[in-house]
Amino acid sequence: MKRYILKKSRIKIKGVFKVLLIIILSVMAIKLGTIGGDILFRWDKKIIRSIDVENYRSNLKATLPIIDTIYNSGNVSVSLTGYIKDVIQGIFHFDMDSPATILGAQSPYFFSYYIDGYQKQLAQNQGSKPYFYIAEIEGSDIPKDEKKNPEKSAPEPTYPASSISYTVEEDDRKGTPENNPVTYNDIAISNNDTNYKIDIKELMSEPLKLNFDKKGPKVLIYHTHTNEAYLKDISELEKSGVPSRTNDARYNVVRIGEELANIFRKKYGIEVIHNATMHNYPSDTGCYARSLNTATSILKSYPSIKIVLDLHRDGLGGEKKLRVATQINNKSVARIMFVVGTDAAGLEHPNWRENLKLAITLQQKLNEKYPGITRPIYISYNRYNQHLTPGALIVEIGGDGNTIDECLESTKYLAEVISEVINNK
């Protein structure tokens, strides 16, 4: 009996020893592999550099569609817990890492106090005034509780983000004035937001600093105001109660972005990423911060992207619709406007004039080929995430008084001139 117990004990000890040995050897193999990889990388970096990453990525995406889905979602570095947090935030509208947002989401009294009471008190302590709004996304582009600076010289200062953030660093856009634009040849620029002097002739004489030599996608299309809607039919223009926002992608800017992307791919052979993440749900508040995260993640994954288009449609807000259309080839076409952000609000954006050069180039090409299709370029006080790359622009295709068909028609002209820039024509 003793021999049997002793034998059984030895077997258990051997089993434990084997498991420990396997663990130790595994750890050693990982360590040796890491050290070997580091040595190889230092010894000859050309081996690493010669790998065609885009071909490997394309093969993986073709084999595993989920990879393509994740990369196009903009969530290229998220974890399982990150996805769970996003789901909870989408359903209950609070951040698991911020208890204050839980209170704000569940208690209207707390939310009201934070917005109306706490922010005002904080402003008084800091010797400034609050600047924020709570944006409604259905039916109107103008937030009901919007608070704006009565002085036209500049918006009031924004608060730094705190543990519960209902403020935004970028102001929403609701109808763009076109009063007294600066013009030069076929170029027109409205600069009502800033005091910057724009020398169009000088900017046109400078070449674009965009290099499209890297393999991979060249263009990113995304939407900060993802649910901005168009008319289904021109008969809706005079009707009341027609919403300016919709989550139906057949009739909002997502449809326009997908059409533009398809033209790039099929007609011009240009790889493009079209991201349709809903950035302004449940409201416009914080949407530019959310779209910034999306765009940053995609650009990290695809360094070949040099042109970034935040595609919107314009609008006046309220019941009245903004209609901007012209006739091209006997068809009604929505007019196009480029919006260029600056550093006027104090946000870092030293190279905004590079974005302006791209806008000028595109407007000039469009006006030469299709007179009347563009509206004046708008120079904005806000940055609108355009610090990410010298090829970043907001593109307003039509307004909420344009039909979806008019805006779909515009995309082929926009794709044509952008393809000429990419192909250096």
C-alpha positions in Angstrom: 0.0 0.0 0.0 2.8 2.3 0.9 4.6 1.6 -2.4 1.4 2.4 -4.3 1.0 5.8 -2.5 4.6 6.6 -3.0 4.4 5.7 -6.7 1.3 7.9 -7.1 3.0 10.8 -5.3 6.0 10.5 -7.7 3.7 10.6 -10.7 2.0 13.8 -9.4 5.4 15.4 -8.7 6.6 14.5 -12.2 3.4 16.0 -13.7 3.9 19.2 -11.8 7.5 19.3 -12.8 6.6 18.8 -16.5 4.1 21.7 -16.3 6.6 24.0 -14.7 9.3 23.0 -17.2 7.0 23.7 -20.1 6.1 27.1 -18.6 9.8 28.0 -18.1 10.8 26.8 -21.6 7.9 28.8 -23.1 8.9 32.0 -21.2 12.5 31.4 -22.3 11.5 30.9 -25.9 9.5 34.1 -25.9 12.4 36.0 -24.3 14.9 34.5 -26.8 12.6 35.3 -29.7 12.2 38.9 -28.5 16.0 39.3 -28.1 16.6 37.7 -31.5 14.1 39.9 -33.2 15.6 43.0 -31.6 19.1 42.0 -32.7 17.9 41.2 -36.2 16.1 44.6 -36.4 19.2 46.5 -35.3 21.5 44.4 -37.5 19.6 45.0 -40.8 16.6 47.2 -40.8 16.3 46.8 -44.5 14.8 43.4 -44.0 11.9 44.9 -42.1 11.5 47.9 -44.4 11.3 45.7 -47.5 8.2 43.9 -46.3 5.1 45.0 -48.3 2.8 45.7 -45.4 -0.1 46.7 -47.6 -0.1 43.4 -49.5 -0.1 41.4 -46.3 -2.9 43.6 -45.0 -5.0 43.2 -48.2 -4.6 39.4 -48.1 -5.7 39.3 -44.5 -8.7 41.5 -45.1 -9.7 39.3 -48.1 -9.3 36.1 -46.0 -10.8 37.5 -42.8 -13.5 40.1 -43.5 -13.7 41.0 -39.7 -10.2 42.6 -40.1 -11.5 44.9 -42.8 -14.6 45.8 -40.6 -12.4 46.6 -37.6 -10.0 48.8 -39.6 -12.8 50.7 -41.3 -14.5 51.2 -37.9 -11.7 53.4 -36.7 -11.4 51.2 -33.6 -8.1 49.6 -34.6 -6.6 49.5 -31.1 -9.6 48.6 -28.9 -9.9 45.7 -26.6 -12.8 43.5 -25.7 -13.4 45.6 -22.5 -13.3 48.7 -24.7 -16.0 47.3 -26.9 -18.1 46.5 -23.8 -17.7 50.0 -22.5 -18.7 51.4 -25.9 -21.8 49.3 -25.9 -22.8 50.4 -22.4 -22.1 54.0 -23.3 -24.2 53.7 -26.4 -27.2 52.2 -24.5 -27.1 54.1 -21.2 -25.1 57.2 -22.3 -22.5 57.2 -19.6 -18.8 56.4 -19.2 -18.0 53.5 -16.9 -14.7 55.2 -15.9 -16.5 58.4 -14.9 -19.0 58.1 -12.1 -20.2 61.7 -12.7 -21.4 60.8 -16.1 -23.4 57.9 -14.6 -25.2 60.4 -12.3 -25.7 62.8 -15.2 -27.2 60.1 -17.4 -29.6 58.7 -14.8 -30.6 61.9 -13.0 -32.0 64.9 -14.9 -31.6 67.0 -11.8 -27.9 66.3 -11.6 -27.5 66.9 -15.3 -29.3 70.2 -15.1 -27.3 71.3 -12.1 -24.0 70.4 -13.8 -24.8 72.3 -16.9 -26.6 75.3 -15.4 -25.3 75.7 -11.9 -21.9 74.1 -11.6 -20.6 75.5 -14.9 -21.7 79.0 -14.1 -20.1 78.8 -10.6 -16.9 77.4 -12.2 -16.9 80.3 -14.7 -17.2 82.9 -11.9 -14.3 81.3 -10.0 -12.2 81.4 -13.1 -13.2 84.9 -14.0 -14.8 83.9 -17.4 -18.1 82.9 -18.8 -19.3 79.5 -19.8 -19.5 78.5 -23.4 -21.3 75.3 -24.2 -24.5 73.9 -25.7 -26.6 70.8 -25.6 -27.4 70.0 -29.1 -30.7 68.3 -30.3 -30.1 66.0 -33.3 -33.7 65.6 -34.5 -35.5 68.2 -36.6 -33.2 71.1 -36.3 -29.5 72.0 -36.7 -29.8 74.8 -34.0 -29.4 73.5 -30.4 -32.4 74.5 -28.3 -30.2 75.5 -25.3 -27.4 77.0 -27.3 -25.6 79.8 -25.5 -23.5 82.1 -27.7 -21.4 85.1 -27.2 -23.4 88.2 -28.2 -20.2 89.9 -29.3 -19.3 89.0 -32.9 -15.6 89.5 -32.5 -14.9 86.0 -31.1 -16.6 83.2 -29.2 -16.3 83.1 -25.5 -13.7 80.8 -23.9 -14.4 77.1 -23.5 -13.8 75.2 -20.3 -11.1 72.5 -20.2 -12.6 69.0 -20.2 -13.5 67.7 -16.7 -14.5 64.4 -15.3 -18.0 64.9 -16.8 -17.8 66.6 -20.1 -20.8 68.2 -21.8 -18.7 70.8 -23.5 -17.2 70.9 -26.9 -14.1 72.5 -28.3 -15.6 73.0 -31.7 -18.7 75.0 -32.4 -21.5 73.5 -34.5 -22.1 74.9 -38.0 -25.5 76.2 -39.0 -25.6 78.0 -42.3 -22.5 79.7 -43.7 -22.6 83.4 -44.6 -21.2 84.4 -48.0 -21.1 88.1 -47.5 -18.3 90.1 -49.2 -16.0 87.2 -50.1 -12.4 87.9 -51.1 -11.9 86.9 -54.8 -9.1 86.2 -57.1 -9.8 84.8 -60.6 -12.0 81.8 -60.0 -11.4 81.7 -56.2 -13.7 83.1 -53.6 -13.1 83.0 -49.8 -15.3 84.1 -47.0 -13.4 85.0 -43.8 -16.0 86.3 -41.4 -14.8 84.2 -38.5 -11.1 85.4 -38.1 -9.0 88.4 -38.6 -6.4 86.6 -40.8 -5.5 88.2 -44.1 -5.6 85.7 -46.9 -3.3 86.3 -50.0 -5.0 84.0 -52.5 -2.4 84.7 -55.2 0.5 83.9 -53.0 -1.1 80.7 -51.8 -1.9 79.6 -55.4 1.8 80.0 -56.3 2.9 77.5 -53.7 2.8 73.7 -54.5 0.8 71.3 -52.4 2.8 69.4 -49.8 1.0 66.1 -50.3 2.9 62.9 -51.0 0.9 60.0 -52.3 3.8 57.6 -52.9 2.9 55.1 -50.1 0.9 52.1 -51.0 -2.6 51.8 -49.6 -5.7 54.1 -49.3 -5.2 57.7 -50.2 -8.5 59.2 -48.9 -10.5 59.0 -45.7 -14.1 60.0 -45.7 -16.0 60.3 -42.4 -18.8 62.2 -40.9 -18.8 64.2 -37.6 -22.5 64.9 -38.0 -23.4 61.5 -39.3 -27.2 61.9 -39.5 -27.4 65.2 -41.4 -30.2 64.5 -43.9 -31.4 65.6 -47.3 -34.8 65.8 -48.9 -36.1 62.6 -50.5 -37.9 64.6 -53.1 -38.1 68.3 -54.1 -41.8 68.3 -53.1 -40.7 68.2 -49.4 -39.0 71.6 -49.7 -42.2 73.5 -48.9 -43.6 71.0 -46.4 -43.4 71.6 -42.7 -42.2 69.1 -40.2 -39.6 67.5 -42.6 -36.7 66.6 -40.3 -33.1 67.8 -41.0 -31.6 64.7 -39.3 -32.2 61.1 -39.9 -30.4 57.8 -39.0 -31.6 56.3 -42.3 -28.4 56.1 -44.3 -30.3 56.2 -47.6 -31.1 59.8 -47.1 -28.2 61.3 -45.0 -24.5 62.2 -45.6 -23.4 58.6 -45.2 -25.1 57.8 -48.6 -23.2 60.7 -50.2 -19.9 59.5 -48.6 -20.4 56.0 -49.9 -21.2 57.2 -53.4 -18.0 59.4 -53.4 -16.0 56.4 -52.2 -17.4 54.1 -54.8 -16.5 56.6 -57.6 -13.0 56.8 -56.3 -12.6 53.0 -56.3 -14.5 52.0 -59.5 -13.7 54.9 -61.8 -10.3 56.2 -60.7 -8.8 53.1 -59.0 -8.1 55.1 -55.8 -8.3 53.2 -52.5 -10.4 54.9 -50.0 -11.7 54.4 -46.4 -15.3 55.4 -45.8 -16.1 55.4 -42.1 -19.8 55.7 -41.1 -19.5 55.7 -37.4 -22.3 57.7 -35.7 -20.4 60.4 -33.9 -23.2 62.7 -33.0 -25.5 60.3 -31.1 -27.2 60.9 -28.7 -26.4 64.6 -29.5 -23.9 66.8 -31.3 -22.2 67.5 -27.9 -18.7 66.1 -28.0 -19.0 64.8 -31.6 -15.8 66.4 -32.8 -13.9 64.7 -30.0 -15.4 61.4 -31.0 -14.7 61.9 -34.7 -11.1 63.0 -33.8 -10.6 59.6 -32.1 -11.9 57.8 -35.2 -9.8 59.7 -37.7 -6.7 59.5 -35.6 -7.0 55.7 -35.3 -7.5 55.2 -39.0 -4.6 57.5 -39.9 -2.3 55.5 -37.6 -3.4 52.3 -39.4 -3.1 53.8 -42.9 -0.2 56.3 -43.1 -0.8 56.3 -46.9 -3.9 58.5 -46.4 -3.2 62.1 -47.2 -6.6 63.6 -47.9 -9.2 63.5 -45.1 -12.7 64.7 -45.8 -15.2 65.3 -43.1 -18.3 65.3 -45.2 -21.3 67.4 -44.1 -24.3 69.2 -45.6 -25.1 72.8 -44.7 -28.3 74.0 -43.1 -30.0 77.1 -41.6 -31.6 75.3 -38.6 -35.2 75.5 -37.6 -38.0 75.0 -40.1 -36.5 76.9 -43.0 -34.3 74.8 -45.4 -31.1 75.9 -47.1 -31.1 75.1 -50.8 -27.9 75.6 -52.9 -28.1 74.2 -56.4 -27.0 74.8 -59.9 -27.4 73.3 -63.4 -24.6 71.2 -64.9 -25.2 69.1 -68.1 -28.9 69.8 -67.8 -29.1 68.3 -64.3 -29.7 69.9 -61.0 -26.6 69.6 -58.9 -25.9 70.6 -55.2 -23.2 73.2 -54.8 -20.1 72.3 -52.9 -18.3 74.3 -50.2 -15.0 73.7 -48.5 -14.6 74.8 -44.8 -11.0 75.4 -43.6 -10.4 75.4 -39.8 -7.7 77.6 -38.3 -5.9 78.1 -35.0 -7.8 81.3 -34.2 -9.5 79.6 -31.2 -6.1 78.9 -29.6 -6.0 75.3 -30.5 -2.8 74.0 -32.0 -3.0 74.1 -35.8 0.1 75.8 -37.2 -0.2 74.4 -40.8 -3.8 75.3 -41.5 -2.8 77.3 -44.6 -1.8 73.9 -46.2 -5.4 72.8 -45.9 -6.4 76.1 -47.4 -4.1 75.5 -50.4 -5.9 72.2 -51.0 -9.3 73.8 -50.8 -8.2 76.6 -53.2 -6.8 74.0 -55.6 -10.0 72.0 -55.6 -12.2 75.0 -56.0 -10.2 76.3 -58.9 -10.4 73.0 -60.7 -14.1 72.7 -60.1 -14.9 76.3 -61.2 -12.8 75.9 -64.4 -14.6 72.7 -65.4 -18.1 73.3 -63.9 -18.7 77.0 -63.3 -21.2 77.7 -60.5 -20.7 74.4 -58.7 -18.8 75.8 -55.7 -19.6 78.3 -52.9 -17.0 80.5 -51.4 -14.4 78.7 -49.2 -15.2 79.4 -45.6 -12.3 80.2 -43.2 -13.4 79.2 -39.7 -12.5 80.3 -36.2 -12.6 76.6 -35.1 -10.2 73.9 -36.0 -12.5 71.0 -36.8 -9.9 68.3 -36.4 -8.0 69.5 -39.5 -4.7 69.6 -37.6 -4.4 65.8 -38.3 -3.0 66.2 -41.8 -2.3 69.0 -44.4 -5.0 67.5 -46.6 -7.9 67.7 -44.2 -11.1 69.6 -45.0 -14.8 69.9 -44.2 -16.8 69.4 -47.4 -20.3 70.7 -47.4 -22.3 69.0 -50.2 -25.6 70.9 -50.6 -27.9 71.9 -47.8 -30.9 70.4 -46.0 -33.0 71.9 -48.8 -31.3 69.8 -51.5 -32.5 66.4 -52.6 -30.4 63.3 -52.1 -30.2 62.9 -55.9 -28.7 66.4 -56.4 -26.0 65.6 -53.9 -25.2 62.2 -55.4 -24.8 64.0 -58.7 -22.2 66.4 -57.1 -19.9 63.6 -55.9 -18.7 62.6 -59.4 -17.4 66.2 -60.0 -15.7 66.3 -56.6 -14.1 62.8 -57.1 -12.8 64.0 -60.5 -10.9 66.9 -59.2 -9.5 65.1 -56.1 -8.3 62.3 -58.3 -6.4 64.9 -60.4 -4.7 66.1 -57.3 -3.8 62.6 -56.2 -2.5 61.7 -59.7 -0.6 65.1 -59.9 -2.5 66.3 -63.0 
